Amino acid sequence: MPELHNTAVALGSNLPSKFGAPADNLREAIARITTLGQVKAVSSFLTTAPEIYAAQPNFVNAALLLETALPPLELMRALLAIELAMGRVRTGVPPKGPRLIDLDLIFYDDAIIDSPDLTLPHPALASRRFVLAPLAEIAPKWLHPQTGLTVADMLDALRSTAP
């Protein structure tokens, strides 16, 4: 029997598609992710304002926990393949701009990986409320393997520094 790994994936969308509104894009992505392992939990969908590139529609964000036998890089490539199959375009668009679907691998067990193809935990995790808030719903005690902070701790830190 293959070894199973616990992973956390962040999802976001702010463009309509052939699947429907952004929330429908998340539902479609979740259905496709079920082919990569067993989805153990899915957060509620949160509507969030864009943070970096402001001239775009609000996002719908969520997080899920996936148990998978795939190794980290293979899982990341599978998530990128789902984005592509759903119609995500990465060329000719502003960085951090509008997107039909965005799937980010946030955690893979307690792995620490720093390679040209993959960085885990996700390097911007601690500064992204739109990732931490949904993840805190389903995995508040997940420990960041480098800082020792839980997801809930990181979210609280962001809230305490909010204007």
C-alpha positions in Angstrom: 0.0 0.0 0.0 1.4 3.4 -0.9 2.3 5.9 1.8 -0.3 8.6 2.1 0.5 12.2 2.7 -1.6 15.1 4.2 -1.6 18.2 2.1 -3.3 21.6 2.2 -4.4 23.3 -1.1 -5.6 26.9 -1.4 -8.1 27.7 -4.2 -9.1 31.0 -5.7 -11.1 32.4 -8.6 -12.4 35.8 -9.7 -13.5 35.2 -13.3 -16.6 33.4 -14.7 -16.0 30.5 -17.0 -17.9 27.8 -18.9 -18.4 26.2 -15.4 -20.2 29.3 -14.2 -19.3 32.0 -11.6 -16.1 31.9 -9.6 -17.6 29.7 -6.9 -18.6 27.2 -9.6 -14.9 27.2 -10.7 -13.9 26.2 -7.2 -16.5 23.4 -7.1 -15.2 22.2 -10.5 -11.6 22.3 -9.3 -12.5 20.4 -6.1 -14.2 17.7 -8.1 -11.1 17.3 -10.3 -8.8 17.3 -7.2 -10.7 14.2 -5.9 -8.9 12.3 -8.7 -5.6 13.0 -6.9 -6.5 11.4 -3.6 -9.1 11.7 -0.9 -10.4 15.2 -0.1 -10.7 15.2 3.7 -12.2 18.6 4.3 -13.2 21.7 2.4 -13.6 25.2 3.9 -16.4 27.5 3.3 -16.1 29.9 0.3 -15.0 33.4 1.3 -15.3 36.5 -0.9 -12.2 38.6 -0.6 -10.9 41.8 -2.2 -7.8 41.6 -4.3 -4.7 42.5 -2.4 -1.9 43.0 -4.8 -3.4 43.9 -8.2 -6.4 45.9 -7.2 -8.0 46.6 -10.6 -9.9 43.3 -10.8 -13.0 41.6 -9.4 -13.2 40.2 -5.9 -12.0 36.7 -5.4 -13.8 33.6 -4.0 -11.3 31.7 -1.9 -11.3 28.3 -0.2 -8.9 25.7 1.2 -9.0 21.9 1.2 -7.2 19.1 2.9 -6.1 16.3 0.6 -4.7 12.9 1.5 -2.6 11.7 -1.4 0.0 9.1 -2.4 1.5 11.5 -5.0 5.0 13.0 -4.2 5.1 16.8 -3.7 6.3 17.8 -7.2 4.0 15.4 -8.9 1.1 16.8 -6.9 2.0 20.4 -7.8 2.2 19.5 -11.5 -1.2 17.7 -11.2 -2.7 20.9 -9.7 -1.2 23.0 -12.5 -2.6 20.6 -15.1 -6.1 21.0 -13.5 -5.7 24.8 -13.8 -4.7 24.4 -17.5 -7.5 22.0 -18.3 -10.0 24.4 -16.8 -8.8 27.2 -19.0 -6.3 29.1 -16.8 -4.2 31.5 -18.9 -0.8 32.6 -17.4 0.7 34.5 -20.4 -0.3 38.1 -21.3 -2.0 38.8 -18.0 -0.9 41.0 -15.1 1.0 39.2 -12.3 -1.5 38.5 -9.5 -4.2 39.6 -11.9 -7.6 38.0 -12.7 -7.8 34.3 -13.0 -10.3 31.6 -13.7 -8.7 29.3 -11.2 -5.7 29.3 -8.9 -4.5 26.2 -7.0 -1.6 26.5 -4.6 0.0 23.7 -2.7 0.4 25.2 0.8 1.6 22.3 3.0 2.7 18.7 2.2 2.9 16.9 5.6 5.7 18.8 7.4 7.9 18.9 4.3 10.3 21.8 3.8 11.3 22.1 0.1 13.2 24.9 -1.6 13.8 24.1 -5.2 13.3 26.0 -8.5 10.1 24.0 -9.2 8.5 24.0 -5.7 8.8 25.8 -2.4 7.0 24.3 0.6 5.4 25.5 2.8 4.1 28.1 0.4 6.5 31.1 0.9 3.8 33.7 1.1 1.5 31.8 3.5 1.9 33.9 6.6 1.0 37.1 4.8 -2.1 35.9 3.0 -5.3 36.3 5.0 -7.2 34.9 2.0 -5.4 31.6 2.4 -5.1 31.5 6.2 -8.8 32.3 6.9 -10.3 29.4 5.0 -7.4 27.1 6.1 -8.0 28.0 9.7 -11.5 26.7 9.4 -10.4 23.2 8.6 -6.8 23.0 10.0 -6.3 25.6 12.6 -3.6 23.6 14.4 -1.5 22.7 11.4 2.0 23.7 12.3 4.3 25.5 10.0 7.4 23.3 10.1 9.8 26.3 9.9 8.2 28.8 12.3 6.4 26.4 14.7 3.3 28.7 14.4 -0.1 27.1 13.8 -2.4 28.3 11.0 -4.5 30.0 13.7 -1.4 31.7 15.1 -0.5 33.1 11.7 -4.0 34.3 11.1 -4.2 36.0 14.5 -0.8 37.7 13.8 -2.2 39.1 10.6 -5.4 40.3 12.3 -3.4 42.1 15.0 -1.4 44.0 12.4 -4.4 45.0 10.3 -5.1 48.7 10.0 
